[in-house]
Amino acid sequence: MNDQIFETVVSTVSPAGKPHLAPLGVRYRGDEVVLMPFKPSTTLDNILATGHAVLNVVVDTRVFAGCVTGRRDWPLRPAGRIPGLRLEAALSHLELRLLAPQDDPQRPVLRMARVHAERHGEFAGFNRAQAAVVEGAVLVSRLHLLPREKIESEMRYLQIAIDKTAGPAEHEAWQWLCEAVARHQAREAA
């Protein structure tokens, strides 16, 4: 069993056709992909209602940062074989069908079958600033769970990679995350 987690952006649609994007760590297990969204979540509701999702592999980290800071309006395209949408910015996407949901009070386990995969771009290599933005997005998604000192310490450390290796997209994404942290801390202080 592979417990390695890969950070992706999952796109789903509601039964009414409304799109939803969410960063989500996934596990690949042979021909299956395992998703474990937290309860409550729109992603979980949409997958249970429609039985489908699209896993988007993205290197434009503004999508990750945007999703956790309220910027979810990214260009989408129709999926190839399932009723769903994929991110236009995806380097590749994987269309999924729900095999078996396993309920859990906090994080249900959704076993998904691979239906179709497409590649749309080239992977240029790893960039530390991109990794820092993804880590920052995870941190922002958990602000309500973490102590202030942990948040500040992590953000300071991640800032090093931003300062040394970020391009314009990563700087923009990082700014959104910093603003979200500042808003959260201001609310806590009030």
C-alpha positions, 0 to 999 in steps of 0.5 A: 500500500502506498501512503505517499500523498500527492498534492492536486486540485480536484474539480467536481460539479454539483448535480446542477452543474456548478463547478467547484475546485479544491486542493486535495492530497491524493493517494495512487493505489494501482489503478485506483485513486484514493481521495479523503476530503474532510467533512463537511466539504463541497468536494465530498458532496459533489462526488457522492452526488454525481459519482465523478471527479477530475484530478488536475495536476497543476504547477501554477500554484496560484490555483492552490493559493487561490482556492484557499483564499476565495479565488476559485474562478479559474478557466475550465474545459469539459472533461473528455469522458465523464460529466465534469470539468478540468482546469485549463491550467492543468499539465495533465488531468485524470478523470475519475469515477467513484467505486466505493465510498467508505464513510468516516466521521471526519474524512471519508475514503473515496476509492476512485477508478481511472476513466481517462487521462490526458497530458496538456503540458510539459513539466519544467522541473521542481521549484522550491517557491512552488513547493512553498506556496503549496505548503502555505496553502495547506497551512492557510486551509488549517489556520483554525486548527493551528496555534499562532506561533506555529503559523508564524514560524512556518510562514517565516521558513517558507518565505526563504524559498519564496525570496530565493526562487519565486517568479511573478506567479509564486509571488502573487500566490504568496501574497494572497496567502500572507493576506489570508494569514493576516486577516485570520490573525486580526480576527483572532486579536479582535 
